[in-house]
Amino acid sequence: MTRSPFDMSGKTVLVTGSTLGMGLTIAKGFHACGARTIISSNIQQHPAGP
């Protein structure tokens, strides 16, 4: 069985600035590849509401 070059299973990643935009897209990409994804931001609430 060939492992995908994008397989992140068993890995943990920390994405800072991940509430909006590029950070959020990167966090979603890592999650889709199987990584345990930890997100961090200094925005306490999304600007569009809860």
PyMOL commands that set and color helices and strands:
alter all, ss='L'
color gray80, all
select helices_A, chain A and resi 21-32
alter helices_A, ss='H'
color red, helices_A
select strands_A, chain A and resi 12-16+36-40
alter strands_A, ss='S'
color yellow, strands_A
deselect
rebuild
show_as cartoon
